[in-house]
Amino acid sequence: MPSANLKARVIRTRVEQGKAGLFYATSPELRGLLVAQPTIADLAREIPAAIKEMYAACGVVVVVTPIEAGEDDGGSFVAIPAEIARKQLEENAA
């Protein structure tokens, strides 16, 4: 992925509870994201790691942070390419 095309991206998640009691998170913006955990709190902790792993599989290192949580979803996250985050930090430090 060329660095010129790297941009921060909002990733919304949807949470559903399965019949066995596990909670599942998926995302319409990040196809293939599927996280399953026994509690919502565990799920919230694991979603950022899963997003990072999906980007890493494509050769992109990202910083992932939550940005909001809605009543009907698992919250939203922003995935910021590390290259862009580093550049912004350097510019702000100057």
N, CA, C and O of each residue as an XYZ file, in Angstrom:
376
protein
N       0.845     -1.170      0.000
C       0.000      0.000      0.000
C       0.899      1.244      0.000
O       1.659      1.440      0.948
N       0.832      2.074     -1.020
C       1.678      3.261     -1.087
C       1.369      4.232      0.042
O       0.208      4.420      0.405
N       2.422      4.855      0.602
C       2.229      5.735      1.747
C       1.364      6.947      1.411
O       0.734      7.510      2.306
N       1.318      7.361      0.152
C       0.496      8.507     -0.241
C      -0.988      8.214     -0.043
O      -1.779      9.141      0.130
N      -1.375      6.947     -0.065
C      -2.775      6.570      0.081
C      -3.159      6.268      1.525
O      -4.327      5.996      1.803
N      -2.207      6.311      2.444
C      -2.505      5.989      3.828
C      -3.252      7.136      4.488
O      -2.798      8.280      4.463
N      -4.394      6.827      5.073
C      -5.207      7.811      5.775
C      -5.800      7.157      7.005
O      -5.946      5.936      7.063
N      -6.139      7.968      7.981
C      -6.857      7.467      9.147
C      -8.233      6.998      8.689
O      -8.809      7.546      7.749
N      -8.744      5.990      9.359
C     -10.021      5.412      8.939
C     -10.883      5.104     10.165
O     -10.409      4.507     11.131
N     -12.138      5.511     10.116
C     -13.092      5.198     11.179
C     -13.649      3.799     10.931
O     -14.050      3.460      9.818
N     -13.663      2.999     11.990
C     -14.170      1.637     11.896
C     -15.258      1.475     12.958
O     -14.978      1.444     14.156
N     -16.496      1.374     12.494
C     -17.627      1.153     13.407
C     -17.750     -0.343     13.673
O     -17.436     -1.160     12.807
N     -18.202     -0.696     14.852
C     -18.423     -2.110     15.147
C     -19.851     -2.332     15.612
O     -20.479     -1.458     16.208
N     -20.331     -3.500     15.328
C     -21.653     -3.955     15.772
C     -21.441     -5.149     16.676
O     -20.623     -6.020     16.383
N     -22.176     -5.191     17.774
C     -22.054     -6.291     18.721
C     -23.374     -7.044     18.803
O     -24.445     -6.443     18.884
N     -23.278     -8.350     18.780
C     -24.443     -9.218     18.961
C     -24.077    -10.301     19.954
O     -22.919    -10.706     20.056
N     -25.084    -10.768     20.688
C     -24.852    -11.884     21.591
C     -25.361    -13.152     20.927
O     -26.501    -13.215     20.467
N     -24.495    -14.167     20.882
C     -24.860    -15.437     20.285
C     -25.670    -16.296     21.241
O     -25.804    -15.977     22.422
N     -26.205    -17.382     20.720
C     -27.044    -18.282     21.514
C     -26.276    -18.940     22.659
O     -26.860    -19.270     23.691
N     -24.977    -19.129     22.479
C     -24.160    -19.755     23.525
C     -23.707    -18.753     24.587
O     -23.037    -19.129     25.549
N     -24.070    -17.479     24.417
C     -23.735    -16.473     25.405
C     -22.530    -15.612     25.065
O     -22.299    -14.599     25.725
N     -21.757    -15.986     24.055
C     -20.617    -15.161     23.653
C     -21.105    -13.891     22.962
O     -22.172    -13.867     22.348
N     -20.299    -12.840     23.079
C     -20.572    -11.597     22.372
C     -19.663    -11.546     21.151
O     -18.481    -11.880     21.235
N     -20.223    -11.123     20.007
C     -19.493    -11.077     18.746
C     -19.475     -9.653     18.210
O     -20.492     -8.959     18.240
N     -18.318     -9.220     17.721
C     -18.200     -7.903     17.094
C     -17.816     -8.087     15.631
O     -16.933     -8.880     15.303
N     -18.486     -7.345     14.763
C     -18.169     -7.304     13.332
C     -18.146     -5.834     12.925
O     -18.509     -4.959     13.711
N     -17.717     -5.569     11.692
C     -17.656     -4.193     11.219
C     -18.040     -4.104      9.751
O     -17.547     -4.880      8.933
N     -18.926     -3.154      9.407
C     -19.238     -2.955      7.988
C     -18.078     -2.326      7.213
O     -17.995     -2.481      5.995
N     -17.181     -1.617      7.910
C     -16.048     -0.971      7.235
C     -14.836     -1.881      7.074
O     -14.013     -1.670      6.183
N     -14.724     -2.882      7.923
C     -13.544     -3.746      7.898
C     -14.004     -5.189      7.719
O     -14.190     -5.935      8.681
N     -14.178     -5.545      6.468
C     -14.654     -6.894      6.144
C     -13.751     -7.953      6.741
O     -12.527     -7.848      6.669
N     -14.344     -8.954      7.321
C     -13.581    -10.040      7.902
C     -13.325     -9.884      9.382
O     -12.863    -10.826     10.027
N     -13.615     -8.706      9.945
C     -13.422     -8.520     11.378
C     -14.459     -9.355     12.116
O     -15.661     -9.200     11.903
N     -13.988    -10.231     12.978
C     -14.866    -11.024     13.828
C     -14.132    -11.290     15.128
O     -13.112    -11.979     15.158
N     -14.668    -10.733     16.193
C     -14.079    -10.905     17.520
C     -15.155    -11.514     18.404
O     -16.298    -11.056     18.391
N     -14.808    -12.540     19.171
C     -15.753    -13.192     20.083
C     -15.141    -13.254     21.474
O     -13.987    -13.651     21.639
N     -15.920    -12.861     22.468
C     -15.467    -12.881     23.858
C     -16.663    -13.158     24.769
O     -17.806    -12.939     24.367
N     -16.415    -13.636     25.987
C     -17.511    -13.954     26.892
C     -18.202    -12.735     27.514
O     -19.342    -12.841     27.966
N     -17.524    -11.579     27.542
C     -18.142    -10.371     28.111
C     -17.922     -9.186     27.173
O     -17.017     -9.192     26.340
N     -18.762     -8.183     27.327
C     -18.626     -6.954     26.533
C     -17.293     -6.273     26.845
O     -16.632     -5.762     25.940
N     -16.896     -6.261     28.114
C     -15.627     -5.624     28.498
C     -14.447     -6.309     27.822
O     -13.541     -5.640     27.324
N     -14.455     -7.643     27.802
C     -13.389     -8.383     27.116
C     -13.402     -8.080     25.626
O     -12.351     -7.935     25.000
N     -14.592     -7.986     25.071
C     -14.738     -7.700     23.649
C     -14.147     -6.326     23.324
O     -13.418     -6.178     22.343
N     -14.460     -5.332     24.140
C     -13.960     -3.968     23.918
C     -12.438     -3.918     23.971
O     -11.819     -3.135     23.250
N     -11.829     -4.745     24.817
C     -10.362     -4.775     24.904
C      -9.733     -5.472     23.700
O      -8.616     -5.134     23.308
N     -10.425     -6.429     23.115
C      -9.856     -7.225     22.029
C     -10.061     -6.626     20.639
O      -9.296     -6.932     19.725
N     -11.057     -5.797     20.464
C     -11.343     -5.228     19.132
C     -10.145     -4.463     18.567
O      -9.777     -4.710     17.418
N      -9.514     -3.541     19.317
C      -8.362     -2.821     18.751
C      -7.235     -3.757     18.301
O      -6.623     -3.535     17.257
N      -6.966     -4.789     19.081
C      -5.910     -5.740     18.707
C      -6.261     -6.462     17.408
O      -5.393     -6.688     16.564
N      -7.524     -6.821     17.252
C      -7.946     -7.504     16.029
C      -7.824     -6.583     14.812
O      -7.430     -7.026     13.733
N      -8.161     -5.308     14.986
C      -8.026     -4.340     13.889
C      -6.557     -4.214     13.495
O      -6.225     -4.240     12.310
N      -5.675     -4.076     14.493
C      -4.235     -3.976     14.222
C      -3.733     -5.191     13.459
O      -2.962     -5.057     12.509
N      -4.165     -6.372     13.870
C      -3.736     -7.606     13.207
C      -4.198     -7.663     11.761
O      -3.462     -8.129     10.891
N      -5.413     -7.193     11.497
C      -5.915     -7.210     10.119
C      -5.104     -6.268      9.232
O      -4.778     -6.613      8.096
N      -4.780     -5.092      9.740
C      -3.935     -4.169      8.975
C      -2.536     -4.745      8.791
O      -1.963     -4.651      7.705
N      -1.984     -5.340      9.848
C      -0.634     -5.919      9.779
C      -0.564     -7.002      8.719
O       0.465     -7.157      8.062
N      -1.636     -7.750      8.542
C      -1.668     -8.791      7.519
C      -1.522     -8.202      6.117
O      -1.119     -8.899      5.186
N      -1.847     -6.927      5.973
C      -1.695     -6.216      4.694
C      -0.410     -5.390      4.657
O      -0.177     -4.639      3.710
N       0.417     -5.531      5.685
C       1.686     -4.824      5.709
C       1.614     -3.398      6.209
O       2.533     -2.614      5.971
N       0.529     -3.041      6.906
C       0.371     -1.680      7.400
C       0.320     -1.705      8.926
O      -0.471     -2.440      9.517
N       1.167     -0.901      9.552
C       1.167     -0.775     11.009
C       0.266      0.398     11.364
O       0.433      1.499     10.837
N      -0.699      0.159     12.268
C      -1.623      1.219     12.672
C      -1.674      1.358     14.175
O      -1.362      0.433     14.924
N      -2.079      2.551     14.594
C      -2.421      2.824     15.982
C      -3.940      2.855     16.008
O      -4.560      3.549     15.202
N      -4.552      2.103     16.935
C      -6.014      2.034     16.998
C      -6.475      2.553     18.351
O      -5.955      2.158     19.395
N      -7.463      3.448     18.316
C      -8.003      3.996     19.554
C      -9.520      4.142     19.430
O     -10.024      4.434     18.345
N     -10.248      3.942     20.524
C     -11.701      4.148     20.470
C     -12.016      5.632     20.339
O     -11.287      6.480     20.855
N     -13.117      5.940     19.638
C     -13.508      7.343     19.512
C     -14.902      7.614     20.044
O     -15.207      8.751     20.405
N     -15.765      6.595     20.104
C     -17.098      6.799     20.644
C     -17.772      5.445     20.822
O     -17.365      4.447     20.227
N     -18.794      5.430     21.639
C     -19.590      4.218     21.817
C     -21.057      4.613     21.751
O     -21.496      5.544     22.426
N     -21.796      3.902     20.939
C     -23.226      4.152     20.826
C     -23.999      3.086     21.563
O     -23.432      2.078     21.985
N     -25.292      3.304     21.721
C     -26.124      2.348     22.436
C     -26.314      1.052     21.675
O     -26.424     -0.015     22.279
N     -26.353      1.133     20.357
C     -26.684     -0.049     19.562
C     -25.472     -0.682     18.889
O     -25.619     -1.548     18.028
N     -24.293     -0.258     19.274
C     -23.122     -0.822     18.611
C     -21.986     -1.032     19.602
O     -22.123     -0.743     20.791
N     -20.876     -1.533     19.107
C     -19.722     -1.795     19.951
C     -18.778     -0.625     20.008
O     -17.671     -0.729     20.537
N     -19.213      0.484     19.466
C     -18.369      1.660     19.463
C     -17.693      1.855     18.128
O     -17.829      1.044     17.212
N     -16.973      2.930     18.040
C     -16.215      3.241     16.838
C     -14.760      3.427     17.220
O     -14.433      3.852     18.328
N     -13.910      3.104     16.288
C     -12.473      3.192     16.492
C     -11.877      3.931     15.316
O     -12.462      3.972     14.234
N     -10.715      4.513     15.528
C      -9.987      5.096     14.415
C      -8.665      4.339     14.306
O      -7.953      4.135     15.289
N      -8.366      3.932     13.078
C      -7.093      3.269     12.774
C      -6.234      4.299     12.048
O      -6.556      4.731     10.941
N      -5.139      4.682     12.691
C      -4.250      5.701     12.135
C      -2.940      5.027     11.739
O      -2.263      4.458     12.596
N      -2.571      5.078     10.467
C      -1.283      4.495     10.084
C      -0.164      5.095     10.932
O      -0.080      6.315     11.080
N       0.690      4.246     11.484
C       1.768      4.686     12.367
C       2.650      5.733     11.702
O       3.139      6.651     12.362
N       2.849      5.598     10.411
C       3.668      6.559      9.661
C       3.075      7.971      9.751
O       3.809      8.946      9.916
N       1.772      8.075      9.644
C       1.093      9.368      9.726
C       1.121      9.888     11.162
O       1.377     11.071     11.383
N       0.860      9.014     12.142
C       0.885      9.427     13.542
C       2.268      9.950     13.923
O       2.390     10.972     14.597
N       3.301      9.244     13.488
C       4.676      9.663     13.786
C       4.962     11.033     13.176
O       5.552     11.893     13.830
N       4.549     11.236     11.936
C       4.784     12.509     11.250
C       4.074     13.653     11.972
O       4.639     14.735     12.129
N       2.840     13.416     12.411
C       2.097     14.440     13.126
C       2.756     14.789     14.451
O       2.825     15.959     14.828
N       3.241     13.772     15.157
C       3.934     14.028     16.422
C       5.194     14.847     16.204
O       5.489     15.752     16.985
N       5.935     14.542     15.154
C       7.152     15.290     14.852
C       6.838     16.742     14.510
O       7.533     17.656     14.953
N       5.788     16.947     13.718
C       5.391     18.309     13.343
C       4.916     19.099     14.549
O       5.207     20.290     14.661
N       4.190     18.455     15.453
C       3.683     19.149     16.643
C       4.802     19.442     17.641
O       4.709     20.401     18.407
N       5.845     18.637     17.640
C       6.963     18.852     18.553
C       7.882     19.974     18.088
O       8.609     20.569     18.883
N       7.837     20.254     16.790
C       8.731     21.290     16.221
C       8.269     22.687     16.529
O       8.912     23.654     16.121
